[in-house]
Amino acid sequence: MSPKAILPLLFCILLSQAYAGLDLTPRSKEYVEEGVTYRQVNFKNGDGSVTFFPPAGWTMRSQGNRLQLNPEKNLVEAVVEATPLPAPKPLDEAAMAAFKEKILATLPGGSTAVTTVFEAQNTIMPGGHSTFEVMVSYQLWGKTFQRTALLVNCPQDRLIFRFTSPNEDFAQFNTVFRRSIASWEWIEPRPAPGAGPVTASN
């Protein structure tokens, strides 16, 4: 392999080592405050971490870059997906249009009466990051479902928070899930001993 070919390869290796992406494998801990038990979840985020409070009583299953949360209710599901970015990207019109197209294209097979209920920017901003949200309604198996999907634009990752449920359960459980989304907090890595102060980047 020529030196010219080796340099880009080395750069990619160094870049992947510098930031491995947000790992949605949960590490949980519980603590009691004023008689109430809380569960906090921690994710590895490169050299830093991300924490959040999952909805009480919801189960969690992880596949590395995908986290699934479910309450004890049939057909109600929340999913979080993380995709690392090689470089920061703007949440512009093209990105929002592509996201909306993806959400519509990934509705369950056989869905009918698909309607976009609303779309808006920055309806909720976990960690202060800019967002774009799309909500759709569709019919399947003789039932009406609603799905909301939130695209979160982080410097090193694109996160998608997706919630789906039958129409009659949507308001109750989506409200609980949104409170959980608002609790996400990005924690910068601690500086090495003797190093200067670390400035958080947005």
Salt bridges, closest charged atoms under 4 A:
GLU81 OE2 - ARG66 NE 3.71
GLU119 OE2 - LYS100 NZ 2.66
GLU133 OE2 - ARG178 NH1 2.72
GLU168 OE2 - LYS143 NZ 3.11
ASP169 OD1 - LYS73 NZ 3.88
